[in-house]
Amino acid sequence: MKPTLPKILLLGLLANTVITPALHAATGSDIPRGTAYAIGLLGLVVVGLAIYLAAVIVQPEKF
């Protein structure tokens, strides 16, 4: 089963809904809810890029 773009986006959004309340609780009411969602999404993008780049470094012949 190959992950398609809609599945990847869905998993990213679901992970963001799990991460954001924890981030919002850790910072208290200092940052707005929308900003907490943006920070959570940015964190997921950074982790995804790091995994992709590690895969490209380890297996360059596939890319």
mmCIF file of the N, C-alpha and C atoms, coordinates in Angstrom:
data_MODEL
# 
_entry.id   MODEL 
# 
loop_
_atom_site.group_PDB 
_atom_site.id 
_atom_site.type_symbol 
_atom_site.label_atom_id 
_atom_site.label_alt_id 
_atom_site.label_comp_id 
_atom_site.label_asym_id 
_atom_site.label_entity_id 
_atom_site.label_seq_id 
_atom_site.pdbx_PDB_ins_code 
_atom_site.Cartn_x 
_atom_site.Cartn_y 
_atom_site.Cartn_z 
_atom_site.occupancy 
_atom_site.B_iso_or_equiv 
_atom_site.pdbx_formal_charge 
_atom_site.auth_seq_id 
_atom_site.auth_comp_id 
_atom_site.auth_asym_id 
_atom_site.auth_atom_id 
_atom_site.pdbx_PDB_model_num 
ATOM 1   N N  . MET A 1 1  ? 0.843  -1.171 0.000  1.00 0.00 ? 1  MET A N  1 
ATOM 2   C CA . MET A 1 1  ? 0.000  0.000  0.000  1.00 0.00 ? 1  MET A CA 1 
ATOM 3   C C  . MET A 1 1  ? 0.892  1.239  0.000  1.00 0.00 ? 1  MET A C  1 
ATOM 4   N N  . LYS A 1 2  ? 0.861  1.964  -1.092 1.00 0.00 ? 2  LYS A N  1 
ATOM 5   C CA . LYS A 1 2  ? 1.697  3.150  -1.236 1.00 0.00 ? 2  LYS A CA 1 
ATOM 6   C C  . LYS A 1 2  ? 0.969  4.374  -0.660 1.00 0.00 ? 2  LYS A C  1 
ATOM 7   N N  . PRO A 1 3  ? 1.655  5.138  0.194  1.00 0.00 ? 3  PRO A N  1 
ATOM 8   C CA . PRO A 1 3  ? 1.001  6.339  0.734  1.00 0.00 ? 3  PRO A CA 1 
ATOM 9   C C  . PRO A 1 3  ? 0.832  7.397  -0.364 1.00 0.00 ? 3  PRO A C  1 
ATOM 10  N N  . THR A 1 4  ? -0.373 7.866  -0.496 1.00 0.00 ? 4  THR A N  1 
ATOM 11  C CA . THR A 1 4  ? -0.654 8.906  -1.481 1.00 0.00 ? 4  THR A CA 1 
ATOM 12  C C  . THR A 1 4  ? -0.699 10.258 -0.777 1.00 0.00 ? 4  THR A C  1 
ATOM 13  N N  . LEU A 1 5  ? -0.698 11.307 -1.569 1.00 0.00 ? 5  LEU A N  1 
ATOM 14  C CA . LEU A 1 5  ? -0.686 12.660 -0.999 1.00 0.00 ? 5  LEU A CA 1 
ATOM 15  C C  . LEU A 1 5  ? -1.881 12.923 -0.077 1.00 0.00 ? 5  LEU A C  1 
ATOM 16  N N  . PRO A 1 6  ? -3.109 12.540 -0.444 1.00 0.00 ? 6  PRO A N  1 
ATOM 17  C CA . PRO A 1 6  ? -4.218 12.793 0.487  1.00 0.00 ? 6  PRO A CA 1 
ATOM 18  C C  . PRO A 1 6  ? -4.054 12.060 1.822  1.00 0.00 ? 6  PRO A C  1 
ATOM 19  N N  . LYS A 1 7  ? -3.523 10.848 1.774  1.00 0.00 ? 7  LYS A N  1 
ATOM 20  C CA . LYS A 1 7  ? -3.312 10.110 3.027  1.00 0.00 ? 7  LYS A CA 1 
ATOM 21  C C  . LYS A 1 7  ? -2.246 10.779 3.879  1.00 0.00 ? 7  LYS A C  1 
ATOM 22  N N  . ILE A 1 8  ? -1.194 11.252 3.240  1.00 0.00 ? 8  ILE A N  1 
ATOM 23  C CA . ILE A 1 8  ? -0.121 11.924 3.971  1.00 0.00 ? 8  ILE A CA 1 
ATOM 24  C C  . ILE A 1 8  ? -0.638 13.221 4.594  1.00 0.00 ? 8  ILE A C  1 
ATOM 25  N N  . LEU A 1 9  ? -1.424 13.978 3.835  1.00 0.00 ? 9  LEU A N  1 
ATOM 26  C CA . LEU A 1 9  ? -1.993 15.223 4.371  1.00 0.00 ? 9  LEU A CA 1 
ATOM 27  C C  . LEU A 1 9  ? -2.943 14.945 5.522  1.00 0.00 ? 9  LEU A C  1 
ATOM 28  N N  . LEU A 1 10 ? -3.757 13.893 5.398  1.00 0.00 ? 10 LEU A N  1 
ATOM 29  C CA . LEU A 1 10 ? -4.686 13.543 6.463  1.00 0.00 ? 10 LEU A CA 1 
ATOM 30  C C  . LEU A 1 10 ? -3.935 13.165 7.733  1.00 0.00 ? 10 LEU A C  1 
ATOM 31  N N  . LEU A 1 11 ? -2.901 12.344 7.597  1.00 0.00 ? 11 LEU A N  1 
ATOM 32  C CA . LEU A 1 11 ? -2.115 11.961 8.769  1.00 0.00 ? 11 LEU A CA 1 
ATOM 33  C C  . LEU A 1 11 ? -1.416 13.162 9.388  1.00 0.00 ? 11 LEU A C  1 
ATOM 34  N N  . GLY A 1 12 ? -0.946 14.075 8.554  1.00 0.00 ? 12 GLY A N  1 
ATOM 35  C CA . GLY A 1 12 ? -0.321 15.285 9.081  1.00 0.00 ? 12 GLY A CA 1 
ATOM 36  C C  . GLY A 1 12 ? -1.297 16.147 9.861  1.00 0.00 ? 12 GLY A C  1 
ATOM 37  N N  . LEU A 1 13 ? -2.501 16.301 9.337  1.00 0.00 ? 13 LEU A N  1 
ATOM 38  C CA . LEU A 1 13 ? -3.506 17.100 10.042 1.00 0.00 ? 13 LEU A CA 1 
ATOM 39  C C  . LEU A 1 13 ? -3.953 16.419 11.336 1.00 0.00 ? 13 LEU A C  1 
ATOM 40  N N  . LEU A 1 14 ? -4.066 15.098 11.309 1.00 0.00 ? 14 LEU A N  1 
ATOM 41  C CA . LEU A 1 14 ? -4.439 14.389 12.536 1.00 0.00 ? 14 LEU A CA 1 
ATOM 42  C C  . LEU A 1 14 ? -3.336 14.492 13.587 1.00 0.00 ? 14 LEU A C  1 
ATOM 43  N N  . ALA A 1 15 ? -2.091 14.395 13.152 1.00 0.00 ? 15 ALA A N  1 
ATOM 44  C CA . ALA A 1 15 ? -0.983 14.552 14.097 1.00 0.00 ? 15 ALA A CA 1 
ATOM 45  C C  . ALA A 1 15 ? -0.957 15.971 14.659 1.00 0.00 ? 15 ALA A C  1 
ATOM 46  N N  . ASN A 1 16 ? -1.308 16.936 13.825 1.00 0.00 ? 16 ASN A N  1 
ATOM 47  C CA . ASN A 1 16 ? -1.330 18.324 14.274 1.00 0.00 ? 16 ASN A CA 1 
ATOM 48  C C  . ASN A 1 16 ? -2.415 18.529 15.333 1.00 0.00 ? 16 ASN A C  1 
ATOM 49  N N  . THR A 1 17 ? -3.546 17.857 15.199 1.00 0.00 ? 17 THR A N  1 
ATOM 50  C CA . THR A 1 17 ? -4.598 18.003 16.208 1.00 0.00 ? 17 THR A CA 1 
ATOM 51  C C  . THR A 1 17 ? -4.197 17.367 17.532 1.00 0.00 ? 17 THR A C  1 
ATOM 52  N N  . VAL A 1 18 ? -3.240 16.452 17.508 1.00 0.00 ? 18 VAL A N  1 
ATOM 53  C CA . VAL A 1 18 ? -2.742 15.858 18.749 1.00 0.00 ? 18 VAL A CA 1 
ATOM 54  C C  . VAL A 1 18 ? -1.662 16.734 19.368 1.00 0.00 ? 18 VAL A C  1 
ATOM 55  N N  . ILE A 1 19 ? -0.798 17.308 18.547 1.00 0.00 ? 19 ILE A N  1 
ATOM 56  C CA . ILE A 1 19 ? 0.333  18.096 19.040 1.00 0.00 ? 19 ILE A CA 1 
ATOM 57  C C  . ILE A 1 19 ? -0.110 19.471 19.551 1.00 0.00 ? 19 ILE A C  1 
ATOM 58  N N  . THR A 1 20 ? -1.044 20.098 18.856 1.00 0.00 ? 20 THR A N  1 
ATOM 59  C CA . THR A 1 20 ? -1.405 21.479 19.156 1.00 0.00 ? 20 THR A CA 1 
ATOM 60  C C  . THR A 1 20 ? -1.967 21.691 20.563 1.00 0.00 ? 20 THR A C  1 
ATOM 61  N N  . PRO A 1 21 ? -2.892 20.849 21.050 1.00 0.00 ? 21 PRO A N  1 
ATOM 62  C CA . PRO A 1 21 ? -3.358 21.086 22.430 1.00 0.00 ? 21 PRO A CA 1 
ATOM 63  C C  . PRO A 1 21 ? -2.244 20.984 23.466 1.00 0.00 ? 21 PRO A C  1 
ATOM 64  N N  . ALA A 1 22 ? -1.301 20.081 23.245 1.00 0.00 ? 22 ALA A N  1 
ATOM 65  C CA . ALA A 1 22 ? -0.176 19.975 24.187 1.00 0.00 ? 22 ALA A CA 1 
ATOM 66  C C  . ALA A 1 22 ? 0.688  21.231 24.133 1.00 0.00 ? 22 ALA A C  1 
ATOM 67  N N  . LEU A 1 23 ? 0.910  21.733 22.937 1.00 0.00 ? 23 LEU A N  1 
ATOM 68  C CA . LEU A 1 23 ? 1.686  22.964 22.784 1.00 0.00 ? 23 LEU A CA 1 
ATOM 69  C C  . LEU A 1 23 ? 0.959  24.144 23.417 1.00 0.00 ? 23 LEU A C  1 
ATOM 70  N N  . HIS A 1 24 ? -0.332 24.215 23.203 1.00 0.00 ? 24 HIS A N  1 
ATOM 71  C CA . HIS A 1 24 ? -1.127 25.314 23.761 1.00 0.00 ? 24 HIS A CA 1 
ATOM 72  C C  . HIS A 1 24 ? -1.156 25.225 25.283 1.00 0.00 ? 24 HIS A C  1 
ATOM 73  N N  . ALA A 1 25 ? -1.238 24.014 25.834 1.00 0.00 ? 25 ALA A N  1 
ATOM 74  C CA . ALA A 1 25 ? -1.252 23.845 27.287 1.00 0.00 ? 25 ALA A CA 1 
ATOM 75  C C  . ALA A 1 25 ? 0.110  24.183 27.895 1.00 0.00 ? 25 ALA A C  1 
ATOM 76  N N  . ALA A 1 26 ? 1.172  23.869 27.173 1.00 0.00 ? 26 ALA A N  1 
ATOM 77  C CA . ALA A 1 26 ? 2.507  24.133 27.702 1.00 0.00 ? 26 ALA A CA 1 
ATOM 78  C C  . ALA A 1 26 ? 2.819  25.630 27.757 1.00 0.00 ? 26 ALA A C  1 
ATOM 79  N N  . THR A 1 27 ? 2.268  26.384 26.804 1.00 0.00 ? 27 THR A N  1 
ATOM 80  C CA . THR A 1 27 ? 2.549  27.814 26.777 1.00 0.00 ? 27 THR A CA 1 
ATOM 81  C C  . THR A 1 27 ? 1.503  28.626 27.521 1.00 0.00 ? 27 THR A C  1 
ATOM 82  N N  . GLY A 1 28 ? 0.443  27.990 27.931 1.00 0.00 ? 28 GLY A N  1 
ATOM 83  C CA . GLY A 1 28 ? -0.625 28.718 28.608 1.00 0.00 ? 28 GLY A CA 1 
ATOM 84  C C  . GLY A 1 28 ? -1.419 29.536 27.600 1.00 0.00 ? 28 GLY A C  1 
ATOM 85  N N  . SER A 1 29 ? -1.857 30.681 27.982 1.00 0.00 ? 29 SER A N  1 
ATOM 86  C CA . SER A 1 29 ? -2.644 31.534 27.099 1.00 0.00 ? 29 SER A CA 1 
ATOM 87  C C  . SER A 1 29 ? -1.788 32.603 26.430 1.00 0.00 ? 29 SER A C  1 
ATOM 88  N N  . ASP A 1 30 ? -0.486 32.404 26.431 1.00 0.00 ? 30 ASP A N  1 
ATOM 89  C CA . ASP A 1 30 ? 0.408  33.405 25.868 1.00 0.00 ? 30 ASP A CA 1 
ATOM 90  C C  . ASP A 1 30 ? 0.293  33.528 24.358 1.00 0.00 ? 30 ASP A C  1 
ATOM 91  N N  . ILE A 1 31 ? 0.052  32.404 23.670 1.00 0.00 ? 31 ILE A N  1 
ATOM 92  C CA . ILE A 1 31 ? -0.071 32.458 22.217 1.00 0.00 ? 31 ILE A CA 1 
ATOM 93  C C  . ILE A 1 31 ? -1.483 32.047 21.817 1.00 0.00 ? 31 ILE A C  1 
ATOM 94  N N  . PRO A 1 32 ? -2.009 32.658 20.764 1.00 0.00 ? 32 PRO A N  1 
ATOM 95  C CA . PRO A 1 32 ? -3.358 32.310 20.321 1.00 0.00 ? 32 PRO A CA 1 
ATOM 96  C C  . PRO A 1 32 ? -3.424 30.888 19.782 1.00 0.00 ? 32 PRO A C  1 
ATOM 97  N N  . ARG A 1 33 ? -4.633 30.350 19.729 1.00 0.00 ? 33 ARG A N  1 
ATOM 98  C CA . ARG A 1 33 ? -4.844 28.977 19.281 1.00 0.00 ? 33 ARG A CA 1 
ATOM 99  C C  . ARG A 1 33 ? -4.379 28.775 17.840 1.00 0.00 ? 33 ARG A C  1 
ATOM 100 N N  . GLY A 1 34 ? -4.651 29.724 16.968 1.00 0.00 ? 34 GLY A N  1 
ATOM 101 C CA . GLY A 1 34 ? -4.238 29.611 15.570 1.00 0.00 ? 34 GLY A CA 1 
ATOM 102 C C  . GLY A 1 34 ? -2.730 29.567 15.423 1.00 0.00 ? 34 GLY A C  1 
ATOM 103 N N  . THR A 1 35 ? -2.041 30.332 16.242 1.00 0.00 ? 35 THR A N  1 
ATOM 104 C CA . THR A 1 35 ? -0.577 30.321 16.212 1.00 0.00 ? 35 THR A CA 1 
ATOM 105 C C  . THR A 1 35 ? -0.048 28.979 16.693 1.00 0.00 ? 35 THR A C  1 
ATOM 106 N N  . ALA A 1 36 ? -0.702 28.388 17.681 1.00 0.00 ? 36 ALA A N  1 
ATOM 107 C CA . ALA A 1 36 ? -0.285 27.073 18.162 1.00 0.00 ? 36 ALA A CA 1 
ATOM 108 C C  . ALA A 1 36 ? -0.436 26.026 17.063 1.00 0.00 ? 36 ALA A C  1 
ATOM 109 N N  . TYR A 1 37 ? -1.530 26.104 16.292 1.00 0.00 ? 37 TYR A N  1 
ATOM 110 C CA . TYR A 1 37 ? -1.712 25.179 15.170 1.00 0.00 ? 37 TYR A CA 1 
ATOM 111 C C  . TYR A 1 37 ? -0.633 25.392 14.111 1.00 0.00 ? 37 TYR A C  1 
ATOM 112 N N  . ALA A 1 38 ? -0.286 26.636 13.832 1.00 0.00 ? 38 ALA A N  1 
ATOM 113 C CA . ALA A 1 38 ? 0.747  26.930 12.840 1.00 0.00 ? 38 ALA A CA 1 
ATOM 114 C C  . ALA A 1 38 ? 2.115  26.406 13.295 1.00 0.00 ? 38 ALA A C  1 
ATOM 115 N N  . ILE A 1 39 ? 2.434  26.551 14.562 1.00 0.00 ? 39 ILE A N  1 
ATOM 116 C CA . ILE A 1 39 ? 3.707  26.049 15.083 1.00 0.00 ? 39 ILE A CA 1 
ATOM 117 C C  . ILE A 1 39 ? 3.737  24.529 15.024 1.00 0.00 ? 39 ILE A C  1 
ATOM 118 N N  . GLY A 1 40 ? 2.630  23.888 15.363 1.00 0.00 ? 40 GLY A N  1 
ATOM 119 C CA . GLY A 1 40 ? 2.558  22.428 15.283 1.00 0.00 ? 40 GLY A CA 1 
ATOM 120 C C  . GLY A 1 40 ? 2.728  21.932 13.864 1.00 0.00 ? 40 GLY A C  1 
ATOM 121 N N  . LEU A 1 41 ? 2.083  22.593 12.909 1.00 0.00 ? 41 LEU A N  1 
ATOM 122 C CA . LEU A 1 41 ? 2.203  22.209 11.499 1.00 0.00 ? 41 LEU A CA 1 
ATOM 123 C C  . LEU A 1 41 ? 3.625  22.444 10.998 1.00 0.00 ? 41 LEU A C  1 
ATOM 124 N N  . LEU A 1 42 ? 4.233  23.536 11.395 1.00 0.00 ? 42 LEU A N  1 
ATOM 125 C CA . LEU A 1 42 ? 5.614  23.813 11.007 1.00 0.00 ? 42 LEU A CA 1 
ATOM 126 C C  . LEU A 1 42 ? 6.560  22.749 11.565 1.00 0.00 ? 42 LEU A C  1 
ATOM 127 N N  . GLY A 1 43 ? 6.324  22.331 12.785 1.00 0.00 ? 43 GLY A N  1 
ATOM 128 C CA . GLY A 1 43 ? 7.136  21.266 13.376 1.00 0.00 ? 43 GLY A CA 1 
ATOM 129 C C  . GLY A 1 43 ? 7.006  19.958 12.613 1.00 0.00 ? 43 GLY A C  1 
ATOM 130 N N  . LEU A 1 44 ? 5.776  19.628 12.186 1.00 0.00 ? 44 LEU A N  1 
ATOM 131 C CA . LEU A 1 44 ? 5.580  18.411 11.398 1.00 0.00 ? 44 LEU A CA 1 
ATOM 132 C C  . LEU A 1 44 ? 6.284  18.484 10.052 1.00 0.00 ? 44 LEU A C  1 
ATOM 133 N N  . VAL A 1 45 ? 6.263  19.646 9.427  1.00 0.00 ? 45 VAL A N  1 
ATOM 134 C CA . VAL A 1 45 ? 6.947  19.822 8.134  1.00 0.00 ? 45 VAL A CA 1 
ATOM 135 C C  . VAL A 1 45 ? 8.456  19.660 8.314  1.00 0.00 ? 45 VAL A C  1 
ATOM 136 N N  . VAL A 1 46 ? 8.996  20.227 9.380  1.00 0.00 ? 46 VAL A N  1 
ATOM 137 C CA . VAL A 1 46 ? 10.434 20.131 9.635  1.00 0.00 ? 46 VAL A CA 1 
ATOM 138 C C  . VAL A 1 46 ? 10.839 18.675 9.871  1.00 0.00 ? 46 VAL A C  1 
ATOM 139 N N  . VAL A 1 47 ? 10.069 17.940 10.655 1.00 0.00 ? 47 VAL A N  1 
ATOM 140 C CA . VAL A 1 47 ? 10.381 16.535 10.914 1.00 0.00 ? 47 VAL A CA 1 
ATOM 141 C C  . VAL A 1 47 ? 10.270 15.721 9.619  1.00 0.00 ? 47 VAL A C  1 
ATOM 142 N N  . GLY A 1 48 ? 9.243  16.001 8.814  1.00 0.00 ? 48 GLY A N  1 
ATOM 143 C CA . GLY A 1 48 ? 9.093  15.303 7.544  1.00 0.00 ? 48 GLY A CA 1 
ATOM 144 C C  . GLY A 1 48 ? 10.253 15.548 6.599  1.00 0.00 ? 48 GLY A C  1 
ATOM 145 N N  . LEU A 1 49 ? 10.698 16.789 6.505  1.00 0.00 ? 49 LEU A N  1 
ATOM 146 C CA . LEU A 1 49 ? 11.848 17.108 5.655  1.00 0.00 ? 49 LEU A CA 1 
ATOM 147 C C  . LEU A 1 49 ? 13.125 16.447 6.173  1.00 0.00 ? 49 LEU A C  1 
ATOM 148 N N  . ALA A 1 50 ? 13.280 16.391 7.470  1.00 0.00 ? 50 ALA A N  1 
ATOM 149 C CA . ALA A 1 50 ? 14.469 15.751 8.032  1.00 0.00 ? 50 ALA A CA 1 
ATOM 150 C C  . ALA A 1 50 ? 14.490 14.261 7.704  1.00 0.00 ? 50 ALA A C  1 
ATOM 151 N N  . ILE A 1 51 ? 13.345 13.609 7.785  1.00 0.00 ? 51 ILE A N  1 
ATOM 152 C CA . ILE A 1 51 ? 13.265 12.187 7.442  1.00 0.00 ? 51 ILE A CA 1 
ATOM 153 C C  . ILE A 1 51 ? 13.545 11.982 5.961  1.00 0.00 ? 51 ILE A C  1 
ATOM 154 N N  . TYR A 1 52 ? 12.969 12.830 5.123  1.00 0.00 ? 52 TYR A N  1 
ATOM 155 C CA . TYR A 1 52 ? 13.199 12.725 3.681  1.00 0.00 ? 52 TYR A CA 1 
ATOM 156 C C  . TYR A 1 52 ? 14.672 12.923 3.335  1.00 0.00 ? 52 TYR A C  1 
ATOM 157 N N  . LEU A 1 53 ? 15.291 13.940 3.897  1.00 0.00 ? 53 LEU A N  1 
ATOM 158 C CA . LEU A 1 53 ? 16.697 14.199 3.606  1.00 0.00 ? 53 LEU A CA 1 
ATOM 159 C C  . LEU A 1 53 ? 17.602 13.087 4.122  1.00 0.00 ? 53 LEU A C  1 
ATOM 160 N N  . ALA A 1 54 ? 17.271 12.510 5.261  1.00 0.00 ? 54 ALA A N  1 
ATOM 161 C CA . ALA A 1 54 ? 18.047 11.382 5.762  1.00 0.00 ? 54 ALA A CA 1 
ATOM 162 C C  . ALA A 1 54 ? 17.929 10.193 4.815  1.00 0.00 ? 54 ALA A C  1 
ATOM 163 N N  . ALA A 1 55 ? 16.734 9.959  4.273  1.00 0.00 ? 55 ALA A N  1 
ATOM 164 C CA . ALA A 1 55 ? 16.544 8.864  3.322  1.00 0.00 ? 55 ALA A CA 1 
ATOM 165 C C  . ALA A 1 55 ? 17.322 9.123  2.043  1.00 0.00 ? 55 ALA A C  1 
ATOM 166 N N  . VAL A 1 56 ? 17.358 10.368 1.581  1.00 0.00 ? 56 VAL A N  1 
ATOM 167 C CA . VAL A 1 56 ? 18.106 10.704 0.366  1.00 0.00 ? 56 VAL A CA 1 
ATOM 168 C C  . VAL A 1 56 ? 19.608 10.521 0.581  1.00 0.00 ? 56 VAL A C  1 
ATOM 169 N N  . ILE A 1 57 ? 20.099 10.840 1.759  1.00 0.00 ? 57 ILE A N  1 
ATOM 170 C CA . ILE A 1 57 ? 21.517 10.678 2.044  1.00 0.00 ? 57 ILE A CA 1 
ATOM 171 C C  . ILE A 1 57 ? 21.879 9.197  2.134  1.00 0.00 ? 57 ILE A C  1 
ATOM 172 N N  . VAL A 1 58 ? 21.025 8.396  2.769  1.00 0.00 ? 58 VAL A N  1 
ATOM 173 C CA . VAL A 1 58 ? 21.314 6.984  2.959  1.00 0.00 ? 58 VAL A CA 1 
ATOM 174 C C  . VAL A 1 58 ? 21.153 6.186  1.669  1.00 0.00 ? 58 VAL A C  1 
ATOM 175 N N  . GLN A 1 59 ? 20.121 6.503  0.867  1.00 0.00 ? 59 GLN A N  1 
ATOM 176 C CA . GLN A 1 59 ? 19.838 5.762  -0.361 1.00 0.00 ? 59 GLN A CA 1 
ATOM 177 C C  . GLN A 1 59 ? 19.758 6.701  -1.556 1.00 0.00 ? 59 GLN A C  1 
ATOM 178 N N  . PRO A 1 60 ? 20.861 7.291  -1.993 1.00 0.00 ? 60 PRO A N  1 
ATOM 179 C CA . PRO A 1 60 ? 20.791 8.269  -3.076 1.00 0.00 ? 60 PRO A CA 1 
ATOM 180 C C  . PRO A 1 60 ? 20.430 7.659  -4.439 1.00 0.00 ? 60 PRO A C  1 
ATOM 181 N N  . GLU A 1 61 ? 20.679 6.369  -4.642 1.00 0.00 ? 61 GLU A N  1 
ATOM 182 C CA . GLU A 1 61 ? 20.400 5.775  -5.937 1.00 0.00 ? 61 GLU A CA 1 
ATOM 183 C C  . GLU A 1 61 ? 18.900 5.659  -6.220 1.00 0.00 ? 61 GLU A C  1 
ATOM 184 N N  . LYS A 1 62 ? 18.064 5.702  -5.198 1.00 0.00 ? 62 LYS A N  1 
ATOM 185 C CA . LYS A 1 62 ? 16.602 5.660  -5.405 1.00 0.00 ? 62 LYS A CA 1 
ATOM 186 C C  . LYS A 1 62 ? 16.059 6.983  -5.902 1.00 0.00 ? 62 LYS A C  1 
ATOM 187 N N  . PHE A 1 63 ? 16.786 8.067  -5.679 1.00 0.00 ? 63 PHE A N  1 
ATOM 188 C CA . PHE A 1 63 ? 16.292 9.389  -6.052 1.00 0.00 ? 63 PHE A CA 1 
ATOM 189 C C  . PHE A 1 63 ? 17.075 9.863  -7.212 1.00 0.00 ? 63 PHE A C  1 
# 
